[in-house]
């Protein structure tokens, strides 16, 4: 029901016109009440404060009702019970064991939760497409691009790192409430499926939210790139996270840093304010997207390096400084002084430490120093 409203959020006059039309339509349903046995309305967002449902006062909202939390997906129990032939065929086609196939499916497509104590749900669209194509793909994101959400996040300067760091929480009333004048994107991110319930604190009546799975996480972050990085750089695949990882797999740290330097140098002045926070957000996007290919850790608390990337034989530890507050050398010194690499020394992999420096005047990555330890 809500697509006309979502698509016209930036055009208030047209949005008001659609809203009036929807309200009139629901008014017709109300007048035909004696002829109706069952009416089911669904949509991405719940426009609870704009009166389009004012003539349908007998509606029952089941959005976060435990009794109905399993109607919009496939549970793990159902997956294992009902899709044995498909799972074994997928495992054979992808060269994985049955157990590895289940783990990959869970990582990519599971994790949706729609009520306080409900079982996690798999995305049925992605699940069934995987069985049809016999390939693990990003099928949900092919159904549409969240342009209105990306624009909203950019316009309000929302710090997307809060989602990855698990800092997003909300009450049930806040999650199910959408108002046109509400500039907080969390309710829309939740209602549209980009965030889901991870846990619930009964004493505080508070939900904690996060990305449901890797398909949503990496797809959403990829769609944020045009808002923070140059469009021509993206089109030429220079910002593709896999290109950076190839440099690290080859042990080419200078190549990795040079690629990053070129990326930041190509960001136009009118695309960003070039603040330190903007650089941090681009770092977050880049290193988080690398997590599709290798294990990564992006800084989320005091006392950790800005980013850590782990390949099969090497652990790379990164620390970045603006030249107004430090140098490449001081960044490297911070890695050593605060022992950022110590947690990674026990597994026998080579440690590569990288201290990098940004020039506030030139507005680009200017220098870096590298230290390797066996």
C-alpha positions as CSV (number, residue, x, y, z in Angstrom):
1,X,0.0,0.0,0.0
2,X,2.9,2.4,0.8
3,X,4.9,2.5,-2.4
4,X,3.3,5.7,-3.8
5,X,4.1,7.4,-0.4
6,X,7.7,6.2,-0.3
7,X,8.5,7.1,-3.9
8,X,7.3,10.7,-3.4
9,X,8.8,11.5,0.0
10,X,10.8,14.4,-1.5
11,X,7.8,15.9,-3.2
12,X,5.4,16.9,-0.4
13,X,2.5,18.1,-2.7
14,X,2.4,14.9,-4.7
15,X,2.8,12.9,-1.5
16,X,-0.2,14.7,0.0
17,X,-2.2,14.0,-3.1
18,X,-1.4,10.2,-2.9
19,X,-2.2,10.2,0.8
20,X,-5.6,11.7,0.2
21,X,-6.3,9.1,-2.6
22,X,-5.3,6.2,-0.3
23,X,-7.4,7.6,2.5
24,X,-10.4,7.7,0.1
25,X,-9.7,4.2,-1.0
26,X,-9.7,2.8,2.5
27,X,-12.9,4.8,3.2
28,X,-14.6,2.7,0.4
29,X,-13.4,-0.5,2.2
30,X,-15.0,0.8,5.3
31,X,-18.3,1.4,3.6
32,X,-18.2,-2.2,2.2
33,X,-17.6,-3.7,5.6
34,X,-20.6,-5.9,5.5
35,X,-19.4,-7.6,2.3
36,X,-15.8,-8.2,3.5
37,X,-14.7,-11.3,5.3
38,X,-10.9,-10.8,5.4
39,X,-8.7,-8.0,4.3
40,X,-4.9,-8.1,4.6
41,X,-2.8,-5.0,4.1
42,X,1.0,-5.1,3.8
43,X,3.8,-2.7,3.0
44,X,7.3,-1.7,3.8
45,X,6.6,1.1,6.2
46,X,3.9,1.7,8.7
47,X,2.5,5.3,8.2
48,X,0.8,5.3,11.5
49,X,0.4,9.1,12.0
50,X,-0.8,10.4,8.6
51,X,-4.5,9.4,8.8
52,X,-4.7,7.2,5.8
53,X,-6.2,4.5,8.0
54,X,-8.5,6.7,9.9
55,X,-11.6,5.2,8.3
56,X,-10.5,1.7,9.1
57,X,-10.6,1.8,12.8
58,X,-11.2,-2.0,13.1
59,X,-7.7,-2.9,11.8
60,X,-5.6,-5.2,13.9
61,X,-1.8,-4.5,13.6
62,X,0.0,-7.8,13.7
63,X,3.5,-6.4,12.8
64,X,5.2,-7.5,16.1
65,X,2.7,-10.1,17.3
66,X,4.4,-13.3,18.3
67,X,1.5,-15.3,17.0
68,X,2.1,-14.2,13.5
69,X,5.9,-13.7,13.5
70,X,6.5,-16.7,11.3
71,X,4.1,-16.1,8.4
72,X,6.6,-14.1,6.3
73,X,9.6,-16.4,6.0
74,X,11.0,-19.9,6.4
75,X,12.4,-21.2,9.7
76,X,15.5,-23.3,10.0
77,X,13.3,-26.2,11.1
78,X,11.2,-25.9,8.0
79,X,14.3,-25.5,5.8
80,X,15.9,-28.8,7.1
81,X,12.6,-30.6,7.1
82,X,11.2,-29.6,3.7
83,X,14.2,-28.9,1.5
84,X,16.5,-32.0,1.9
85,X,16.8,-32.8,-1.9
86,X,17.5,-29.1,-2.7
87,X,20.1,-28.8,0.0
88,X,22.0,-31.8,-1.1
89,X,21.8,-30.8,-4.7
90,X,23.1,-27.3,-3.8
91,X,25.9,-28.8,-1.8
92,X,27.0,-31.0,-4.7
93,X,26.9,-28.1,-7.2
94,X,28.9,-25.7,-5.0
95,X,31.4,-28.3,-3.8
96,X,30.5,-28.0,-0.1
97,X,29.5,-30.5,2.5
98,X,25.9,-30.6,3.7
99,X,26.9,-28.9,6.9
100,X,28.9,-26.2,5.1
101,X,25.9,-25.6,2.9
102,X,23.6,-25.1,5.8
103,X,26.1,-22.7,7.5
104,X,26.4,-20.6,4.3
105,X,22.6,-20.4,3.9
106,X,22.3,-19.3,7.5
107,X,25.0,-16.7,7.2
108,X,23.6,-15.2,4.0
109,X,19.8,-15.4,4.3
110,X,18.8,-16.2,7.9
111,X,18.4,-13.7,10.8
112,X,15.0,-11.9,10.4
113,X,13.1,-11.6,13.6
114,X,9.8,-9.9,13.9
115,X,8.8,-10.2,17.6
116,X,10.3,-10.4,21.1
117,X,10.7,-14.2,21.3
118,X,10.2,-15.4,17.7
119,X,12.3,-17.8,15.8
120,X,14.7,-16.4,13.3
121,X,13.4,-16.5,9.7
122,X,15.1,-17.1,6.4
123,X,14.3,-14.7,3.5
124,X,12.1,-17.0,1.2
125,X,12.9,-15.0,-1.9
126,X,16.6,-15.5,-1.6
127,X,16.3,-19.0,-0.3
128,X,14.2,-20.3,-3.2
129,X,16.3,-18.4,-5.8
130,X,19.4,-20.1,-4.4
131,X,17.8,-23.5,-4.9
132,X,16.7,-22.6,-8.5
133,X,20.1,-21.1,-9.5
134,X,22.2,-23.5,-7.5
135,X,24.4,-20.6,-6.5
136,X,24.8,-18.3,-3.4
137,X,23.8,-14.9,-4.7
138,X,22.4,-11.6,-3.5
139,X,18.9,-12.1,-4.8
140,X,17.0,-9.9,-2.5
141,X,18.9,-6.8,-3.5
142,X,18.0,-7.4,-7.1
143,X,14.4,-6.6,-6.3
144,X,15.1,-2.9,-5.7
145,X,17.5,-0.3,-4.6
146,X,16.8,1.6,-1.3
147,X,17.4,5.0,-2.9
148,X,15.1,6.9,-0.5
149,X,16.9,5.4,2.5
150,X,20.3,6.2,1.1
151,X,19.3,9.8,0.5
152,X,17.7,10.0,4.0
153,X,20.9,8.7,5.7
154,X,23.1,11.1,3.7
155,X,20.8,14.2,4.2
156,X,20.7,13.8,8.0
157,X,24.5,12.8,8.2
158,X,23.6,9.6,10.0
159,X,26.6,7.7,11.3
160,X,26.2,4.3,9.7
161,X,28.9,2.8,12.0
162,X,26.3,2.7,14.8
163,X,24.5,-0.2,13.1
164,X,27.7,-2.3,12.7
165,X,28.7,-1.6,16.2
166,X,25.4,-2.7,17.7
167,X,24.5,0.7,19.1
168,X,21.0,0.9,17.7
169,X,18.1,0.4,20.1
170,X,14.5,1.4,20.2
171,X,11.2,0.8,22.0
172,X,8.4,-1.1,20.3
173,X,6.4,2.1,19.9
174,X,9.2,3.8,18.2
175,X,9.9,0.9,15.8
176,X,6.3,0.8,14.6
177,X,5.8,4.5,14.4
178,X,6.5,6.4,11.2
179,X,5.9,10.1,10.7
180,X,6.8,12.1,7.6
181,X,8.5,14.7,9.8
182,X,10.5,12.1,11.7
183,X,14.2,12.5,10.6
184,X,15.3,9.4,12.5
185,X,15.9,6.6,9.9
186,X,15.8,3.7,12.4
187,X,12.0,2.9,12.1
188,X,12.1,2.9,8.3
189,X,15.3,0.8,8.3
190,X,13.6,-1.7,10.6
191,X,10.3,-1.7,8.8
192,X,11.9,-2.1,5.4
193,X,14.0,-5.1,6.5
194,X,17.5,-3.6,6.6
195,X,17.6,-3.9,10.3
196,X,16.0,-6.6,12.4
197,X,15.6,-7.5,16.1
198,X,18.7,-9.1,17.6
199,X,17.6,-9.1,21.2
200,X,15.0,-7.7,23.6
201,X,15.4,-6.3,27.1
202,X,12.2,-6.8,29.0
203,X,13.1,-4.6,31.9
204,X,13.8,-1.6,29.7
205,X,11.2,-2.6,27.0
206,X,13.9,-2.0,24.5
207,X,14.9,-3.8,21.3
208,X,18.4,-4.0,20.0
209,X,18.8,-4.0,16.2
210,X,21.3,-5.0,13.6
211,X,21.7,-6.3,10.1
212,X,19.8,-9.6,9.7
213,X,22.4,-11.3,7.5
214,X,25.3,-10.8,5.1
215,X,23.2,-10.4,2.0
216,X,21.4,-7.4,3.5
217,X,24.5,-6.0,5.3
218,X,26.9,-6.0,2.3
219,X,24.2,-5.1,-0.2
220,X,23.1,-2.1,1.8
221,X,26.6,-0.8,2.4
222,X,27.4,-1.2,-1.4
223,X,24.4,1.0,-2.1
224,X,25.8,3.7,0.3
225,X,29.0,4.0,-1.7
226,X,27.8,6.6,-4.2
227,X,26.9,8.9,-1.3
228,X,30.5,8.9,0.0
229,X,32.8,7.9,-2.8
230,X,33.2,9.2,-6.4
231,X,30.7,7.8,-8.9
232,X,33.3,7.5,-11.7
233,X,35.6,5.6,-9.3
234,X,32.7,3.1,-8.5
235,X,31.8,2.7,-12.2
236,X,35.4,1.8,-13.0
237,X,35.4,-0.8,-10.2
238,X,38.3,1.0,-8.4
239,X,36.4,0.9,-5.2
240,X,35.4,-2.7,-5.5
241,X,36.5,-4.2,-2.2
242,X,37.8,-7.3,-3.9
243,X,40.5,-5.3,-5.7
244,X,41.9,-4.1,-2.4
245,X,41.9,-7.7,-1.0
246,X,43.8,-8.9,-4.1
247,X,46.6,-6.5,-3.2
248,X,46.7,-7.9,0.4
249,X,46.6,-11.5,-0.8
250,X,49.6,-10.8,-2.9
251,X,51.4,-9.1,0.0
252,X,51.4,-5.8,-1.9
253,X,50.7,-3.3,0.9
254,X,52.0,-0.4,-1.0
255,X,49.6,-1.2,-3.8
256,X,46.8,-1.4,-1.4
257,X,47.6,2.0,0.1
258,X,48.2,3.5,-3.4
259,X,44.8,2.3,-4.5
260,X,43.3,3.9,-1.4
261,X,45.2,7.1,-2.0
262,X,43.9,7.3,-5.6
263,X,40.3,6.7,-4.3
264,X,40.4,9.5,-1.8
265,X,42.1,11.8,-4.3
266,X,39.3,11.3,-6.8
267,X,36.5,12.4,-4.3
268,X,35.3,15.7,-5.6
269,X,35.1,18.7,-3.4
270,X,31.3,19.1,-3.9
271,X,30.6,15.5,-2.9
272,X,31.7,15.8,0.6
273,X,32.8,18.3,3.3
274,X,36.1,16.3,3.5
275,X,35.9,16.2,7.2
276,X,37.7,13.7,9.3
277,X,34.3,12.0,10.0
278,X,33.7,11.6,6.3
279,X,37.1,9.8,5.9
280,X,36.2,7.6,8.8
281,X,32.9,6.6,7.2
282,X,34.6,5.8,3.9
283,X,37.1,3.7,5.9
284,X,34.3,1.9,7.6
285,X,32.5,1.1,4.3
286,X,35.7,-0.1,2.7
287,X,36.9,-2.4,5.4
288,X,33.4,-3.7,6.3
289,X,32.9,-4.6,2.6
290,X,36.2,-6.4,2.7
291,X,34.5,-8.8,5.1
292,X,32.9,-10.5,2.2
293,X,36.3,-11.9,1.3
294,X,38.4,-12.1,4.4
295,X,37.9,-11.7,8.2
296,X,37.9,-8.0,9.2
297,X,37.5,-6.0,12.3
298,X,36.6,-2.4,12.2
299,X,37.2,-0.1,15.2
300,X,34.2,0.0,17.5
301,X,35.7,0.8,20.9
302,X,38.6,2.7,22.4
303,X,41.8,0.8,22.5
304,X,41.5,-1.1,19.1
305,X,43.2,-0.4,15.9
306,X,41.2,1.5,13.2
307,X,41.0,-1.7,11.1
308,X,42.4,-5.2,11.0
309,X,42.3,-7.5,7.9
310,X,43.2,-11.2,8.2
311,X,44.2,-13.3,5.3
312,X,45.3,-17.0,5.4
313,X,48.9,-16.1,6.2
314,X,49.0,-12.5,7.3
315,X,47.3,-10.1,9.7
316,X,47.3,-6.4,8.6
317,X,46.8,-3.8,11.4
318,X,45.9,-0.3,10.3
319,X,45.9,3.0,12.1
320,X,45.0,6.4,10.5
321,X,45.8,9.9,11.6
322,X,44.9,13.4,10.3
323,X,48.1,15.4,10.0
324,X,46.5,18.0,12.4
325,X,46.7,15.4,15.2
326,X,49.5,13.0,14.2
327,X,51.7,11.5,11.5
328,X,52.1,8.2,9.8
329,X,55.0,7.5,12.2
330,X,52.9,8.4,15.3
331,X,50.1,6.1,14.0
332,X,52.6,3.2,13.7
333,X,53.9,4.0,17.2
334,X,50.4,3.9,18.5
335,X,49.9,0.4,17.1
336,X,53.1,-0.7,18.9
337,X,52.6,1.3,22.2
338,X,49.1,0.1,22.6
339,X,49.9,-3.5,21.5
340,X,47.1,-3.6,18.9
341,X,48.7,-6.6,17.2
342,X,49.2,-8.7,20.4
343,X,45.9,-10.6,20.1
344,X,46.9,-11.8,16.6
345,X,50.4,-13.1,17.4
346,X,49.4,-16.5,18.8
347,X,48.3,-18.1,15.5
348,X,51.7,-17.9,13.8
349,X,50.7,-15.5,11.0
350,X,52.9,-12.7,9.8
351,X,51.9,-9.3,11.3
352,X,52.0,-6.2,9.0
353,X,51.5,-2.9,10.7
354,X,50.5,0.2,8.7
355,X,50.5,3.7,10.0
356,X,48.8,6.2,7.6
357,X,48.5,10.0,7.5
358,X,45.9,12.2,5.9
359,X,46.7,15.8,4.8
360,X,44.0,18.2,6.0
361,X,45.3,20.8,3.5
362,X,45.5,18.5,0.5
363,X,42.5,16.6,1.6
364,X,43.9,13.2,0.7
365,X,45.9,10.2,2.0
366,X,49.4,11.6,1.9
367,X,51.9,9.2,3.6
368,X,52.2,5.8,5.2
369,X,54.8,3.6,6.9
370,X,54.9,-0.2,7.0
371,X,56.4,-2.5,9.6
372,X,56.5,-6.3,9.2
373,X,57.1,-8.9,11.9
374,X,57.3,-12.6,11.5
